Amino acid sequence: MSSAAPPPPPPGGYPAAYPARPQKYRPSGWWFVLGSGLVVLAIGIAVGVFVWLLAAFLDFDAIVDADGQPHNVTVGTDRDRMLWTDSTAQSCRLIDLDSGEPIPLHRVSGDFSRSDSHGDFEGFLRFSPGSGHVVITCVQTDGSSPGSVLIGPMPRIGSLVAGVLIAILVPALLGLAGLVIIIVNGILWSTRQPRPKGV
């Protein structure tokens, strides 16, 4: 049985017409929701990480007066502690309450400043917390009225730097992705036909 003969070529030697391309319609409105959601998420992460960094930096164990009297305090033992002073004319000594041994104090390297509801403080000494039960005695060396000494965790520079990078890079990437989605879909929305119902 012979097969059917192929159809004759179109007149004039032109190729047969290609089928029309399917119509492209506007993207779904959910893409705008996704883009806006990424932007809101980026802002939320930036604010959350900033608050976390600020709370970690302003955390403290105790605050005592530089009145020459011994004060029993309990401090964390997870890392070195820092003494913050609101005056440059203060001197302190510490004793581990459990062992009775003096706790060596070391000058901090670098400048540390903090300001909160307790006042403005400068970090000036650091020490190993030992047992965590400490007797601290601070005096005002210039004869003025006693100031305050705040005891808190030694700031972790690496954690602070990492936190700052996270607070900048992650929100920037999420926000940029959200803006790109919004802009691209805005262009497609304005240049394409509305999507028919049921399509």
Protein Blocks (a to p, Z undefined) as FASTA:
>chain_A
ZZdddddddehhiacddddddddddddfklmmmmmmmmmmmmmmmmmmmmmmmmmmmgcf
bdcddehpacdddddfkbccddddfbfbbcdddddfklopacdddddedjdddddfkbcc
ddfbdcdeknopacdddddfkopacddddddddddfklmmmmmmmmmmmmmmmmmmmmmm
mmmmmmmmmmpccddehZZ
